[in-house]
Amino acid sequence: MSSETPHDRPNGERLLVIDTATAALNLPRMLGRFREGQAEPLFFGDEGKPEAVVISFAEWERLDALAEETDQTERTRETTRQRLTSAGPDEYVPVDDLAAEFGWDLDDDDEPPNNGTGSAPQP
């Protein structure tokens, strides 16, 4: 028998949390669901408290790419902050040089800035 406990998140979303033993028994079934394209995650933990989540590899890759994009954005912001607070007018970097440093193509309005690897970040 599955022990499901509702857990309400601060944003109003309700999760169903199953106990750890039931989650372990359901892993083969979850893999089958992921293979069928059903990507709903499995939340589990003890005493009705969500402690872990099982997601598909495709979802993990998507989240990993978003995390990398976020990290790159934060690095760009921090570099900009440092330059704005410490550089004198004689040390300003021309916008074309700055764009090149971050891999931005200023001549292409249709493409987002890339992540410094020569390719645009994937959603």
TORPA-4810 file (N, C-alpha, C, O; in nm, 3 decimals):
<nodes>
NODE_1_0.084_-0.119_0.000_0.000_0.000_0.000_0.088_0.124_0.000_0.182_0.136_0.079_M
NODE_2_0.058_0.216_-0.088_0.135_0.338_-0.100_0.092_0.438_0.005_-0.027_0.457_0.030_S
NODE_3_0.188_0.500_0.065_0.161_0.603_0.163_0.188_0.738_0.098_0.303_0.781_0.089_S
NODE_4_0.081_0.805_0.052_0.094_0.936_-0.010_0.048_1.043_0.089_-0.057_1.029_0.152_E
NODE_5_0.127_1.147_0.101_0.094_1.257_0.191_0.098_1.386_0.110_0.198_1.415_0.045_T
NODE_6_-0.011_1.464_0.114_-0.007_1.592_0.043_0.088_1.689_0.114_0.095_1.693_0.237_P
NODE_7_0.160_1.766_0.034_0.251_1.868_0.087_0.225_1.996_0.009_0.241_1.999_-0.113_H
NODE_8_0.184_2.101_0.080_0.155_2.229_0.015_0.280_2.317_0.017_0.339_2.342_0.122_D
NODE_9_0.317_2.363_-0.102_0.433_2.453_-0.115_0.389_2.597_-0.092_0.270_2.627_-0.104_R
NODE_10_0.481_2.686_-0.058_0.445_2.827_-0.034_0.376_2.894_-0.153_0.299_2.988_-0.134_P
NODE_11_0.403_2.846_-0.276_0.340_2.906_-0.393_0.199_2.852_-0.419_0.135_2.888_-0.518_N
NODE_12_0.150_2.765_-0.329_0.015_2.710_-0.342_0.009_2.577_-0.413_-0.095_2.512_-0.415_G
NODE_13_0.119_2.535_-0.473_0.123_2.406_-0.543_0.120_2.293_-0.440_0.183_2.301_-0.335_E
NODE_14_0.045_2.189_-0.472_0.036_2.072_-0.384_0.110_1.955_-0.448_0.086_1.920_-0.563_R
NODE_15_0.200_1.896_-0.370_0.274_1.777_-0.413_0.223_1.657_-0.335_0.182_1.669_-0.220_L
NODE_16_0.226_1.542_-0.399_0.199_1.417_-0.329_0.333_1.351_-0.302_0.406_1.317_-0.395_L
NODE_17_0.364_1.333_-0.175_0.491_1.277_-0.133_0.467_1.133_-0.089_0.380_1.106_-0.006_V
NODE_18_0.545_1.040_-0.146_0.532_0.901_-0.104_0.649_0.864_-0.014_0.755_0.927_-0.018_I
NODE_19_0.628_0.762_0.067_0.734_0.721_0.158_0.848_0.657_0.080_0.830_0.611_-0.033_D
NODE_20_0.964_0.655_0.141_1.086_0.610_0.074_1.078_0.465_0.027_1.124_0.434_-0.083_T
NODE_21_1.022_0.377_0.109_1.012_0.235_0.071_0.925_0.218_-0.054_0.958_0.139_-0.142_A
NODE_22_0.815_0.291_-0.060_0.727_0.283_-0.176_0.795_0.341_-0.300_0.779_0.290_-0.411_T
NODE_23_0.871_0.448_-0.280_0.945_0.507_-0.393_1.042_0.405_-0.451_1.053_0.392_-0.573_A
NODE_24_1.112_0.334_-0.365_1.208_0.233_-0.412_1.138_0.125_-0.494_1.189_0.082_-0.597_A
NODE_25_1.022_0.083_-0.449_0.947_-0.020_-0.523_0.895_0.032_-0.656_0.876_-0.046_-0.750_L
NODE_26_0.874_0.163_-0.666_0.815_0.222_-0.786_0.917_0.269_-0.889_0.878_0.318_-0.995_N
NODE_27_1.046_0.257_-0.861_1.146_0.306_-0.957_1.133_0.240_-1.095_1.139_0.312_-1.194_L
NODE_28_1.116_0.109_-1.105_1.099_0.052_-1.240_0.977_0.109_-1.313_0.982_0.133_-1.433_P
NODE_29_0.870_0.129_-1.241_0.748_0.186_-1.300_0.773_0.331_-1.344_0.725_0.372_-1.450_R
NODE_30_0.848_0.407_-1.264_0.879_0.545_-1.301_0.963_0.548_-1.429_0.939_0.632_-1.516_M
NODE_31_1.059_0.459_-1.440_1.141_0.452_-1.561_1.054_0.424_-1.683_1.072_0.484_-1.789_L
NODE_32_0.959_0.334_-1.669_0.865_0.306_-1.777_0.785_0.429_-1.817_0.765_0.454_-1.936_G
NODE_33_0.740_0.505_-1.718_0.664_0.628_-1.746_0.751_0.730_-1.820_0.705_0.794_-1.915_R
NODE_34_0.877_0.744_-1.777_0.966_0.838_-1.845_0.988_0.795_-1.990_0.990_0.879_-2.080_F
NODE_35_1.003_0.665_-2.012_1.022_0.614_-2.149_0.901_0.640_-2.237_0.914_0.655_-2.358_R
NODE_36_0.783_0.645_-2.175_0.659_0.673_-2.249_0.635_0.822_-2.267_0.536_0.863_-2.327_E
NODE_37_0.727_0.905_-2.216_0.713_1.049_-2.231_0.637_1.118_-2.120_0.611_1.238_-2.128_G
NODE_38_0.601_1.045_-2.017_0.534_1.105_-1.902_0.641_1.154_-1.806_0.710_1.074_-1.742_Q
NODE_39_0.655_1.285_-1.795_0.769_1.341_-1.724_0.739_1.386_-1.581_0.824_1.447_-1.517_A
NODE_40_0.619_1.357_-1.530_0.586_1.402_-1.395_0.683_1.341_-1.293_0.703_1.219_-1.293_E
NODE_41_0.743_1.425_-1.208_0.842_1.374_-1.112_0.779_1.293_-0.998_0.658_1.300_-0.974_P
NODE_42_0.863_1.219_-0.930_0.824_1.140_-0.814_0.888_1.205_-0.691_1.010_1.208_-0.680_L
NODE_43_0.806_1.255_-0.600_0.854_1.317_-0.477_0.845_1.214_-0.366_0.743_1.146_-0.351_F
NODE_44_0.952_1.202_-0.288_0.947_1.107_-0.178_1.026_1.156_-0.058_1.109_1.246_-0.068_F
NODE_45_0.997_1.093_0.054_1.062_1.126_0.180_0.991_1.055_0.292_0.893_0.983_0.270_G
NODE_46_1.039_1.074_0.410_0.978_1.010_0.526_0.890_1.109_0.601_0.915_1.230_0.601_D
NODE_47_0.788_1.057_0.665_0.694_1.135_0.746_0.625_1.245_0.665_0.593_1.351_0.718_E
NODE_48_0.602_1.219_0.536_0.529_1.313_0.452_0.607_1.437_0.411_0.552_1.528_0.349_G
NODE_49_0.734_1.441_0.445_0.818_1.556_0.412_0.894_1.527_0.283_0.965_1.427_0.276_K
NODE_50_0.880_1.613_0.180_0.956_1.588_0.057_1.105_1.607_0.084_1.149_1.712_0.130_P
NODE_51_1.182_1.503_0.054_1.327_1.507_0.076_1.406_1.483_-0.052_1.524_1.518_-0.059_E
NODE_52_1.343_1.425_-0.152_1.411_1.396_-0.278_1.307_1.389_-0.389_1.187_1.380_-0.364_A
NODE_53_1.358_1.393_-0.512_1.271_1.386_-0.628_1.341_1.307_-0.737_1.462_1.318_-0.755_V
NODE_54_1.264_1.227_-0.809_1.315_1.153_-0.924_1.256_1.220_-1.047_1.134_1.235_-1.060_V
NODE_55_1.346_1.260_-1.138_1.303_1.322_-1.263_1.368_1.247_-1.379_1.465_1.173_-1.360_I
NODE_56_1.315_1.267_-1.498_1.372_1.203_-1.616_1.507_1.266_-1.648_1.535_1.380_-1.608_S
NODE_57_1.590_1.192_-1.720_1.720_1.245_-1.760_1.703_1.366_-1.851_1.779_1.462_-1.841_F
NODE_58_1.603_1.361_-1.939_1.578_1.475_-2.028_1.546_1.601_-1.947_1.594_1.709_-1.980_A
NODE_59_1.468_1.587_-1.842_1.435_1.701_-1.757_1.561_1.749_-1.683_1.582_1.870_-1.668_E
NODE_60_1.643_1.656_-1.636_1.766_1.694_-1.569_1.856_1.773_-1.664_1.915_1.874_-1.624_W
NODE_61_1.869_1.727_-1.789_1.951_1.799_-1.886_1.899_1.941_-1.909_1.978_2.035_-1.919_E
NODE_62_1.767_1.956_-1.918_1.708_2.088_-1.938_1.739_2.179_-1.819_1.777_2.294_-1.837_R
NODE_63_1.723_2.126_-1.699_1.751_2.205_-1.579_1.900_2.237_-1.566_1.936_2.346_-1.522_L
NODE_64_1.985_2.144_-1.604_2.129_2.166_-1.599_2.169_2.279_-1.695_2.252_2.363_-1.661_D
NODE_65_2.110_2.281_-1.814_2.139_2.387_-1.911_2.092_2.522_-1.857_2.161_2.623_-1.874_A
NODE_66_1.975_2.525_-1.794_1.927_2.650_-1.735_2.018_2.697_-1.623_2.043_2.817_-1.609_L
NODE_67_2.068_2.604_-1.543_2.160_2.640_-1.435_2.289_2.698_-1.491_2.340_2.796_-1.438_A
NODE_68_2.341_2.640_-1.597_2.463_2.691_-1.660_2.439_2.831_-1.717_2.524_2.919_-1.703_E
NODE_69_2.325_2.850_-1.780_2.291_2.982_-1.834_2.281_3.085_-1.721_2.327_3.198_-1.736_E
NODE_70_2.222_3.046_-1.610_2.211_3.134_-1.495_2.348_3.169_-1.439_2.375_3.284_-1.405_T
NODE_71_2.435_3.068_-1.429_2.572_3.092_-1.382_2.645_3.190_-1.473_2.713_3.281_-1.425_D
NODE_72_2.631_3.172_-1.604_2.697_3.261_-1.700_2.644_3.403_-1.686_2.722_3.499_-1.691_Q
NODE_73_2.515_3.417_-1.668_2.455_3.549_-1.650_2.509_3.616_-1.524_2.541_3.735_-1.525_T
NODE_74_2.520_3.540_-1.417_2.572_3.596_-1.292_2.719_3.635_-1.305_2.761_3.738_-1.252_E
NODE_75_2.798_3.554_-1.377_2.939_3.589_-1.400_2.949_3.719_-1.481_3.033_3.804_-1.453_R
NODE_76_2.864_3.734_-1.580_2.861_3.855_-1.662_2.825_3.976_-1.576_2.889_4.080_-1.586_T
NODE_77_2.724_3.961_-1.492_2.682_4.071_-1.404_2.795_4.109_-1.308_2.822_4.228_-1.287_R
NODE_78_2.859_4.010_-1.249_2.966_4.038_-1.154_3.084_4.107_-1.222_3.139_4.202_-1.166_E
NODE_79_3.122_4.063_-1.341_3.230_4.129_-1.416_3.191_4.273_-1.446_3.274_4.363_-1.432_T
NODE_80_3.068_4.294_-1.485_3.021_4.429_-1.516_3.024_4.516_-1.391_3.070_4.629_-1.395_T
NODE_81_2.973_4.463_-1.278_2.976_4.538_-1.152_3.118_4.578_-1.114_3.143_4.693_-1.077_R
NODE_82_3.210_4.484_-1.123_3.349_4.511_-1.086_3.408_4.620_-1.176_3.475_4.711_-1.128_Q
NODE_83_3.382_4.609_-1.303_3.438_4.709_-1.396_3.377_4.846_-1.373_3.448_4.947_-1.378_R
NODE_84_3.248_4.852_-1.346_3.183_4.981_-1.326_3.230_5.048_-1.197_3.238_5.171_-1.192_L
NODE_85_3.260_4.970_-1.095_3.300_5.029_-0.968_3.449_5.057_-0.959_3.490_5.141_-0.878_T
NODE_86_3.530_4.990_-1.039_3.674_5.006_-1.022_3.745_5.072_-1.140_3.859_5.116_-1.125_S
NODE_87_3.684_5.079_-1.253_3.752_5.131_-1.372_3.735_5.281_-1.385_3.628_5.337_-1.363_A
NODE_88_3.846_5.346_-1.421_3.840_5.487_-1.452_3.806_5.504_-1.599_3.808_5.407_-1.674_G
NODE_89_3.775_5.626_-1.641_3.738_5.649_-1.781_3.844_5.603_-1.881_3.811_5.565_-1.993_P
NODE_90_3.970_5.605_-1.840_4.075_5.562_-1.932_4.081_5.410_-1.946_4.152_5.358_-2.032_D
NODE_91_4.006_5.337_-1.860_4.005_5.190_-1.865_3.877_5.133_-1.925_3.861_5.011_-1.930_E
NODE_92_3.787_5.218_-1.970_3.662_5.169_-2.027_3.692_5.077_-2.146_3.786_5.098_-2.221_Y
NODE_93_3.608_4.976_-2.159_3.622_4.879_-2.268_3.518_4.913_-2.374_3.401_4.929_-2.341_V
NODE_94_3.559_4.925_-2.500_3.460_4.952_-2.606_3.353_4.841_-2.609_3.383_4.725_-2.583_P
NODE_95_3.232_4.878_-2.640_3.120_4.784_-2.639_3.146_4.665_-2.731_3.106_4.553_-2.699_V
NODE_96_3.212_4.688_-2.844_3.241_4.576_-2.935_3.335_4.475_-2.870_3.319_4.354_-2.887_D
NODE_97_3.434_4.526_-2.793_3.526_4.435_-2.723_3.454_4.359_-2.613_3.477_4.239_-2.594_D
NODE_98_3.367_4.428_-2.540_3.291_4.363_-2.434_3.200_4.255_-2.492_3.191_4.145_-2.438_L
NODE_99_3.133_4.287_-2.602_3.045_4.189_-2.667_3.125_4.067_-2.711_3.080_3.954_-2.694_A
NODE_100_3.242_4.089_-2.768_3.326_3.977_-2.812_3.368_3.891_-2.693_3.370_3.768_-2.702_A
NODE_101_3.401_3.956_-2.580_3.443_3.882_-2.461_3.334_3.787_-2.412_3.363_3.676_-2.368_E
NODE_102_3.209_3.831_-2.421_3.098_3.749_-2.375_3.033_3.667_-2.486_2.936_3.596_-2.461_F
NODE_103_3.085_3.676_-2.608_3.034_3.596_-2.718_2.905_3.648_-2.777_2.829_3.571_-2.836_G
NODE_104_2.878_3.777_-2.762_2.756_3.834_-2.816_2.778_3.882_-2.958_2.883_3.938_-2.990_W
NODE_105_2.680_3.859_-3.043_2.683_3.909_-3.180_2.591_4.029_-3.186_2.469_4.015_-3.192_D
NODE_106_2.648_4.148_-3.185_2.568_4.270_-3.184_2.500_4.300_-3.317_2.411_4.384_-3.324_L
NODE_107_2.542_4.230_-3.422_2.483_4.252_-3.554_2.363_4.162_-3.581_2.299_4.175_-3.685_D
NODE_108_2.332_4.071_-3.488_2.223_3.976_-3.510_2.116_3.995_-3.403_2.130_3.947_-3.290_D
NODE_109_2.010_4.066_-3.438_1.903_4.096_-3.344_1.815_3.975_-3.313_1.742_3.975_-3.214_D
NODE_110_1.822_3.872_-3.398_1.733_3.758_-3.380_1.789_3.650_-3.287_1.715_3.561_-3.244_D
NODE_111_1.916_3.658_-3.256_1.978_3.554_-3.175_2.011_3.608_-3.036_2.061_3.719_-3.023_E
NODE_112_1.983_3.528_-2.931_2.022_3.571_-2.796_2.172_3.562_-2.780_2.238_3.492_-2.857_P
NODE_113_2.228_3.632_-2.681_2.372_3.619_-2.656_2.405_3.473_-2.628_2.325_3.401_-2.569_P
NODE_114_2.525_3.431_-2.670_2.562_3.294_-2.639_2.630_3.288_-2.504_2.654_3.392_-2.441_N
NODE_115_2.661_3.168_-2.459_2.713_3.148_-2.325_2.864_3.148_-2.319_2.922_3.096_-2.223_N
NODE_116_2.930_3.203_-2.418_3.074_3.209_-2.418_3.141_3.087_-2.479_3.263_3.079_-2.485_G
NODE_117_3.059_2.992_-2.523_3.116_2.871_-2.582_3.101_2.870_-2.733_3.137_2.773_-2.799_T
NODE_118_3.048_2.980_-2.787_3.031_2.987_-2.932_2.894_2.941_-2.978_2.867_2.939_-3.098_G
NODE_119_2.807_2.904_-2.885_2.673_2.863_-2.925_2.574_2.922_-2.826_2.604_2.943_-2.709_S
NODE_120_2.455_2.948_-2.876_2.352_3.006_-2.790_2.306_2.902_-2.689_2.302_2.783_-2.720_A
NODE_121_2.270_2.946_-2.565_2.221_2.852_-2.466_2.090_2.790_-2.512_2.007_2.856_-2.575_P
NODE_122_2.072_2.666_-2.479_1.951_2.594_-2.517_1.848_2.607_-2.405_1.883_2.598_-2.288_Q
NODE_123_1.718_2.629_-2.441_1.614_2.638_-2.339_1.590_2.507_-2.271_1.505_2.497_-2.182_P
</nodes>
